[in-house]
Amino acid sequence: MIPDFLVTHSGGFHADELLSSVILTRLFPQARIVRSRAPEWITPGEDRIIYDVGGTYDPVARIFDHHQRGAPLREDGQPYSSFGLIWKHYGRDYLAASGLPEAHVEAVHGSFDAGFVLPIDLTDNGALSPSGPLASLTLPVLLETLKPVFDEVEPEADDRAFHAALAVARSFVEARIGQSAAKLRAETIVHQAIQAAGQGHVLELPRGMPFRPAIVKAGADHLLFVVHPREKDWCVTGIRRAEEGFELRADLPAAWAGLTNGELEAVCGIEGASFCHNGRFIAAARTREAALAMAELAVREALGG
């Protein structure tokens, strides 16, 4: 049954019920969010979904709390917050409602759970405590900065702040899922380009897009550089060895570092070469032919040819 009410607790809000609300309001836009701890609201009923309050986890009764003794755990023993529980039961429907192709739903559901939902769950349960200079810039902390300040005491202040924060939280969820969906679309294009490249060391793509995950998945260890068009020129870029860090499979030639236009053309001997970053991980050319020539020259130097 389609709910008329989405019930969560009143008072100060946290990331888990905010992000749960993002999912549920997308699926049930006609439902009204009720923020209350009153017994008449946190008692299960056919007209409501209750989350982050209520003292039990009962998906049949549509109540999703995690504060009680015997709270639900993931298969690996890590704790859920209300966000994890809502994502577990409603995430696939959310992705389908967002227009994600059916073939991609499971992959995006899993990656979003691991990379976005789980950290929220762990932080909310005190199982993860970010430290260092960036600790105050994590998403849960930033969302909580949108709470009313201590002397903002009018009765509607909490609810007003909650709905303002909900719009912010929604933008992060939608952007993260949009990025995941785009990576899957890119994977298909990159895979086709890998087949076209054969055993060559340069991968040509029709536009800029995420390419490293598809290259790794395909086991295309022979690829060293990627070439693709930009708005007004062409780009030559290296391929990172690992997801973390900046070490490349091959650097652009040391003699090119920091040069532009005529100076770069003179050093590399390629008309149309226009730029090489001092870090030697990216270069540019005015034409496709120049970009491909630069990439091939960089391959020869990297391979000692």
C-alpha positions as CSV (number, residue, x, y, z in Angstrom):
1,M,0.0,0.0,0.0
2,I,1.3,3.5,-0.9
3,P,1.9,5.4,2.4
4,D,0.3,8.7,3.2
5,F,3.0,9.5,5.8
6,L,6.7,9.1,6.2
7,V,7.4,9.2,9.9
8,T,10.7,9.9,11.5
9,H,11.7,11.5,14.9
10,S,11.4,15.1,15.8
11,G,14.2,17.3,17.2
12,G,17.7,17.4,15.9
13,F,18.3,15.6,12.7
14,H,21.2,13.4,11.4
15,A,22.4,12.3,8.1
16,D,20.7,8.8,8.3
17,E,17.1,9.9,8.5
18,L,17.7,12.8,6.1
19,L,19.2,10.5,3.5
20,S,16.4,7.9,4.1
21,S,13.9,10.7,3.5
22,V,15.6,11.4,0.1
23,I,14.9,7.8,-1.0
24,L,11.4,7.7,0.4
25,T,10.2,11.1,-0.9
26,R,11.4,10.1,-4.4
27,L,9.3,6.9,-4.3
28,F,6.3,8.4,-2.5
29,P,6.1,12.1,-3.4
30,Q,2.5,12.4,-2.3
31,A,3.4,11.3,1.3
32,R,3.9,13.9,4.0
33,I,6.9,13.8,6.2
34,V,5.9,13.7,9.9
35,R,8.6,14.4,12.4
36,S,7.3,13.2,15.8
37,R,8.0,10.9,18.7
38,A,4.3,10.8,19.8
39,P,3.0,7.2,20.2
40,E,0.2,7.7,17.8
41,W,2.7,8.5,15.0
42,I,5.4,5.9,15.8
43,T,2.9,3.0,16.0
44,P,2.9,1.0,12.8
45,G,0.0,1.4,10.4
46,E,-0.9,0.7,6.8
47,D,-0.8,4.4,6.0
48,R,2.9,5.0,7.0
49,I,6.5,4.1,6.8
50,I,8.4,4.7,10.1
51,Y,12.2,5.1,10.2
52,D,14.9,6.0,12.7
53,V,12.4,5.8,15.5
54,G,10.0,3.3,16.9
55,G,12.3,0.8,18.6
56,T,12.1,-2.1,16.2
57,Y,13.0,-3.3,12.8
58,D,10.1,-4.9,11.0
59,P,10.0,-4.5,7.3
60,V,6.6,-6.2,7.0
61,A,5.1,-3.5,9.3
62,R,7.3,-0.9,7.5
63,I,9.2,0.2,10.6
64,F,13.0,0.7,10.2
65,D,14.7,1.6,13.5
66,H,18.2,0.6,14.6
67,H,18.6,2.0,18.1
68,Q,17.1,-1.0,20.0
69,R,18.9,-3.9,21.5
70,G,19.3,-6.6,18.9
71,A,19.5,-4.0,16.2
72,P,19.9,-5.4,12.7
73,L,23.4,-6.1,11.3
74,R,24.7,-6.6,7.9
75,E,25.9,-10.1,6.9
76,D,29.5,-9.1,7.8
77,G,28.4,-8.0,11.2
78,Q,28.6,-4.2,10.5
79,P,25.7,-2.1,11.9
80,Y,22.9,-0.6,9.9
81,S,21.5,2.9,10.4
82,S,18.0,3.7,9.2
83,F,19.6,4.8,5.9
84,G,21.1,1.3,5.3
85,L,17.8,-0.3,6.2
86,I,15.8,1.9,3.8
87,W,18.4,1.5,1.1
88,K,18.3,-2.3,1.5
89,H,14.5,-2.4,1.1
90,Y,13.8,0.5,-1.2
91,G,17.0,1.3,-3.0
92,R,16.4,-0.8,-6.0
93,D,13.0,0.7,-6.5
94,Y,14.5,4.2,-6.1
95,L,17.1,3.4,-8.8
96,A,14.3,2.1,-11.2
97,A,12.2,5.2,-10.5
98,S,15.3,7.3,-11.3
99,G,15.4,5.9,-14.8
100,L,18.4,3.6,-14.4
101,P,18.4,0.7,-16.9
102,E,17.3,-2.5,-15.3
103,A,20.6,-4.2,-16.3
104,H,22.5,-1.6,-14.1
105,V,20.3,-1.6,-11.0
106,E,22.1,-4.3,-9.1
107,A,25.6,-2.9,-9.8
108,V,24.7,0.6,-8.8
109,H,22.7,-0.6,-5.8
110,G,25.8,-2.5,-4.6
111,S,28.4,0.2,-5.3
112,F,26.2,2.9,-3.7
113,D,25.7,0.8,-0.7
114,A,29.4,0.1,-0.2
115,G,30.7,3.6,-1.0
116,F,28.0,5.9,0.3
117,V,25.5,4.1,2.5
118,L,27.8,2.0,4.6
119,P,30.0,5.0,5.7
120,I,26.8,6.8,6.9
121,D,25.7,3.7,8.8
122,L,29.1,3.3,10.5
123,T,29.4,7.0,11.4
124,D,25.8,7.1,12.8
125,N,26.5,4.1,15.0
126,G,29.9,5.4,16.2
127,A,31.8,2.6,14.4
128,L,33.6,5.1,12.2
129,S,35.1,8.3,13.5
130,P,36.8,10.4,10.8
131,S,39.8,12.3,12.1
132,G,42.3,14.8,10.9
133,P,41.8,18.2,9.1
134,L,39.0,16.9,6.9
135,A,36.9,15.3,9.7
136,S,34.7,18.3,10.0
137,L,34.0,18.2,6.2
138,T,32.4,14.8,6.0
139,L,28.9,14.6,4.7
140,P,27.3,13.7,8.0
141,V,28.9,16.7,9.7
142,L,28.2,19.1,6.9
143,L,24.5,18.1,6.9
144,E,24.3,18.6,10.7
145,T,25.7,22.1,10.4
146,L,22.3,22.9,8.8
147,K,20.6,22.4,12.1
148,P,19.2,25.5,13.9
149,V,21.6,27.2,16.3
150,F,20.9,27.0,20.0
151,D,19.0,30.2,20.3
152,E,16.8,29.7,17.3
153,V,13.9,28.5,19.5
154,E,10.7,29.0,17.5
155,P,8.7,25.8,17.3
156,E,9.0,25.3,13.5
157,A,12.8,25.9,13.4
158,D,13.8,22.2,13.4
159,D,11.3,21.2,10.7
160,R,12.3,24.2,8.6
161,A,15.9,23.3,8.8
162,F,15.2,19.6,8.2
163,H,13.5,20.4,4.9
164,A,16.3,22.8,3.8
165,A,18.9,20.1,4.6
166,L,16.8,17.5,2.8
167,A,17.2,19.4,-0.5
168,V,21.0,19.5,0.0
169,A,21.1,15.8,0.9
170,R,19.0,15.0,-2.2
171,S,21.5,16.7,-4.5
172,F,24.4,14.6,-3.1
173,V,22.5,11.3,-3.5
174,E,21.3,12.1,-7.0
175,A,24.8,13.3,-8.1
176,R,26.5,10.2,-6.7
177,I,24.1,7.8,-8.3
178,G,24.3,9.8,-11.6
179,Q,28.1,9.4,-11.5
180,S,27.8,5.7,-10.9
181,A,25.3,5.3,-13.8
182,A,27.6,7.4,-16.1
183,K,30.5,5.1,-15.3
184,L,28.5,2.1,-16.4
185,R,27.6,3.9,-19.7
186,A,31.2,4.8,-20.2
187,E,32.3,1.3,-19.6
188,T,30.5,0.1,-22.7
189,I,32.1,2.8,-24.8
190,V,35.6,2.2,-23.4
191,H,35.2,-1.6,-24.0
192,Q,34.4,-1.0,-27.6
193,A,37.4,1.3,-28.0
194,I,39.7,-1.2,-26.4
195,Q,38.6,-3.8,-29.0
196,A,39.2,-1.3,-31.7
197,A,42.7,-0.5,-30.3
198,G,43.7,-4.2,-30.4
199,Q,47.3,-4.5,-29.1
200,G,48.1,-0.8,-29.7
201,H,49.2,1.2,-26.7
202,V,46.9,4.2,-27.4
203,L,43.2,4.2,-26.6
204,E,41.1,6.7,-28.6
205,L,37.8,7.7,-27.1
206,P,35.0,9.8,-28.7
207,R,34.9,12.2,-25.7
208,G,36.2,12.6,-22.2
209,M,34.8,10.0,-19.8
210,P,35.8,7.7,-16.9
211,F,38.1,5.1,-18.5
212,R,40.4,3.5,-15.9
213,P,37.8,1.1,-14.4
214,A,36.9,-0.3,-17.8
215,I,40.6,-0.6,-18.8
216,V,41.4,-2.5,-15.6
217,K,38.3,-4.7,-15.9
218,A,39.2,-5.6,-19.4
219,G,42.8,-6.5,-18.4
220,A,44.1,-4.1,-21.0
221,D,47.5,-3.7,-19.3
222,H,49.2,-2.8,-22.6
223,L,47.4,0.5,-22.9
224,L,49.6,3.5,-21.9
225,F,47.8,6.7,-23.1
226,V,44.3,7.8,-23.9
227,V,43.4,10.4,-26.6
228,H,40.0,12.1,-26.8
229,P,38.5,15.4,-28.1
230,R,37.6,18.3,-25.9
231,E,35.5,21.4,-26.7
232,K,38.2,23.1,-28.8
233,D,41.2,20.8,-28.9
234,W,42.4,17.2,-28.2
235,C,43.7,15.7,-25.0
236,V,46.5,13.1,-24.4
237,T,46.4,11.7,-20.9
238,G,48.2,9.0,-19.0
239,I,46.6,6.0,-17.2
240,R,47.1,5.8,-13.4
241,R,48.5,2.5,-12.1
242,A,46.2,2.4,-9.1
243,E,42.9,3.9,-8.1
244,E,44.7,5.8,-5.3
245,G,47.7,7.9,-6.0
246,F,49.1,9.6,-9.2
247,E,51.7,7.2,-10.5
248,L,51.1,6.5,-14.2
249,R,51.8,3.5,-16.4
250,A,53.9,5.8,-18.4
251,D,54.7,9.5,-18.2
252,L,54.8,11.9,-21.1
253,P,58.3,12.7,-22.2
254,A,60.4,14.8,-19.8
255,A,61.5,17.2,-22.5
256,W,57.9,18.3,-23.0
257,A,57.2,19.2,-19.4
258,G,55.7,22.7,-19.0
259,L,56.0,23.7,-22.7
260,T,53.3,25.2,-24.8
261,N,52.7,26.0,-28.5
262,G,55.8,26.8,-30.6
263,E,58.2,25.6,-27.9
264,L,56.5,22.3,-27.6
265,E,56.2,21.9,-31.3
266,A,59.9,22.5,-31.7
267,V,60.9,19.9,-29.0
268,C,58.5,17.1,-30.1
269,G,58.5,17.9,-33.8
270,I,54.7,17.7,-34.1
271,E,52.8,20.6,-35.6
272,G,49.7,21.3,-33.6
273,A,51.1,20.3,-30.2
274,S,49.9,23.0,-27.8
275,F,50.5,22.1,-24.2
276,C,52.1,19.6,-21.8
277,H,51.6,19.8,-18.0
278,N,54.7,20.1,-16.0
279,G,53.6,17.0,-14.1
280,R,53.7,15.1,-17.5
281,F,50.3,13.4,-17.0
282,I,48.3,15.4,-19.6
283,A,49.0,17.2,-22.8
284,A,46.9,18.9,-25.5
285,A,47.0,19.4,-29.3
286,R,45.0,21.4,-31.7
287,T,44.0,18.5,-33.9
288,R,43.3,14.7,-33.7
289,E,46.3,13.9,-35.8
290,A,48.6,15.9,-33.6
291,A,47.3,14.3,-30.4
292,L,47.6,10.8,-31.8
293,A,51.2,11.6,-33.0
294,M,52.1,12.9,-29.6
295,A,50.7,9.8,-27.9
296,E,52.6,7.5,-30.2
297,L,55.8,9.4,-29.7
298,A,55.3,9.2,-25.9
299,V,54.7,5.4,-26.3
300,R,58.0,5.0,-28.2
301,E,59.9,6.9,-25.5
302,A,58.2,5.0,-22.6
303,L,59.1,1.7,-24.2
304,G,62.6,2.7,-25.0
305,G,62.1,2.7,-28.7
